[in-house]
Amino acid sequence: MTGRKIDTGLVEGGRRKEWRGRLVNVPVERASTILFDDVNDLHASGPGLGKYRYGLQGTATHWALSEALTELEPGAAGTVLYPSGLAAVSAPLLTLLSPGDELLVPDNIYGPTRRFCETILKRMTIRARYYDPLVGSGIAGMITDSTRAILLESPGSLTMEVQDVPAIAAVARERRIVTILDNTWATPLLFRAIGAGVDISVLAATKYVGGHADVMLGAATASGEYFQKIETATWDLGFATSPDDAWLGSRGLRTMAVRLRQHEMSALRVAEWLKERPEVGLVLHPALPDCPGHEIWKRDFEGSSGLFTFELKGADTAVRAKFVDSLRLFGIGYSWGGYESLVLPVDPVRTVSKPPASNLVRLHIGLEDADDLIADLDQAFDQAGR
Ligand SMILES: Cc1ncc(COP(=O)(O)O)c(C=O)c1O
């Protein structure tokens, strides 16, 4: 059904009667072998949404999640699932690039994506050239005859710069260059990537889709020109996503809108409180004016989520470590997007642009009471002697 509001799509999406029977949820269908009635049936088999063939091509559990995610990006042709968010970036790049090609990459790209470019792509003589995340339509000046793809991530990792995605996508379209956006922070609830002109929108579903810090999962939602290519290549590469993990993705998706609204509200309260603290310099939250690209966020996004970064003014790394170690409600660990709050000292790696600040601390604001989180940060500032 098209035209229904996004919260309804999150509840209804992918829950076809033929897949769920009388249950509310499409169950976990675990399968390698699919049995056919006869040879005709065998030869007529899938692949494709709703067509059983072999475990690699998925079961109803996968199709339900793919269909629900596709509905969130009007104009998309389909969604391919991956065993992690990183795989949802790396597999489309492996599929669409050839030796000698060039790829443009924002300088604040998620670290392991940069590493993939500098190791596996480099070995294949695919060259990553890094650009200032704030380049906007100036990206046109970086394109050469070898440029085949532009990677985007908005807001970008650690320093949160918001990119002018529609401007970059428009330049790329004109030059017939594929665009791949890591849309994990916003999800399609806060930024509709395909509608903004992006060809492939990637989610680390490990974060807000899963929402409970208990699953590794990725998804790439693509326009008609690219969906079939990346789907077929996923089978060629032999990447199978566990049906249990796909099921956890669907389970998380049903409540994603309400969780995101709470993450947004609490993160804004904490960010605004931090802004008033004497120990804090820049607060790099896309909804606050300190964040580079804030005006673009206001123009393009429906809201904000729970992840942001702030600068500990004048502190050294030892003071930063003491501050982080003193927090009680914030777990120290990688990833984000779960129901729980997290903290990480972060040091961006840049090659062509300067980070807006140094001595940074990244917070993911979870679903705890914001007053408790603020009290915890307050006592950690005291402990760190700041
Ligand atoms: C922006 C972004 N993209 C992609 C990923 C990778 O996702 P995964 O951990 O599922 O591989 C992460 C993980 O932290 C991330 O922060």
The ligand as a Gaussian input file, in Angstrom:
#p B3LYP/6-31G(d) Opt

LIG

0 1
 C       27.986000       5.529000      10.333000
 C       28.218000       4.050000      10.415000
 N       28.118000       3.333000       9.302000
 C       28.331000       2.004000       9.299000
 C       28.660000       1.340000      10.449000
 C       28.946000      -0.133000      10.393000
 O       27.895000      -0.881000      10.886000
 P       28.164000      -2.331000      11.493000
 O       28.749000      -2.117000      12.859000
 O       26.829000      -2.963000      11.484000
 O       29.125000      -3.015000      10.553000
 C       28.770000       2.058000      11.650000
 C       29.113000       1.356000      12.913000
 O       29.419000       1.938000      13.913000
 C       28.546000       3.449000      11.631000
 O       28.682000       4.196000      12.740000

